[in-house]
Structures are given as structure tokens and as C-alpha cells.
């Protein structure tokens, strides 16, 4: 998490939600939803599953990001190389995570830049 001046943004609130592997959102038990704060260096780690697909959308993770006492940024993060990226009307390549895949683990990186 960085400012537009390339300084770390500590204690930024990150609120994540996504569908399950079958493309279903849990609107009753609220699984696959949660929040956390960036650390003093502006870092955060989210451990989750790869979301499934559902009609009309590509794989994505919803996120709201808010630096302390600043406006909320609501956006989505996308996976590279997804065939559905080309047909998803709201896909934005600038929001594509850098993903490394190994046998059973995917690791992704995305640097949020906030006006603070």
C-alpha cells in the first residue's frame, strides 16, 4: 500500500469479499469475506481460494481500501490470462494481479496506490 508519493500507507483498511470455487456468494454466513489493516510498511497478506466463475464475469476479488481518515476506494482485482477477461464488460487490465503458480499454490501481488 503506497501513497502517490511512493510512501508506505500504514493502517489502511482492506475489506475483501469473493465468491466460492463454484461461483456462489455466501450472503447468509458471509464466508470468504473479511477485513484487515496494512502493517507499518504498508504491506498486507490475504490467504484465500481462487474464486470460481459465474455467468458474465471473469475471476475477481472485490476489495475496498481506505487509508486512515481518507475516502474509500472500491474496486476489484483480476487474474491474468483468464479467457473471460476479454468478455467481462468491467474488466480493467490495470487491476490485474501479478500471479505466480506452483503445484497447489498461487501467489499474487498487487500494489494499491492511494491519494493521502
Secondary structure, 3 states (H helix, E strand, C coil): CEECCCCECCCCEEEEECCCCCCCCCCCCCCCEEEEECCCCCCCCCCCCCCCCCCCCCCEEEEEEECCCCCCEEEEEECCCCHHHHCCCCCCHHHECEEEECCCCEEEECCCEECC
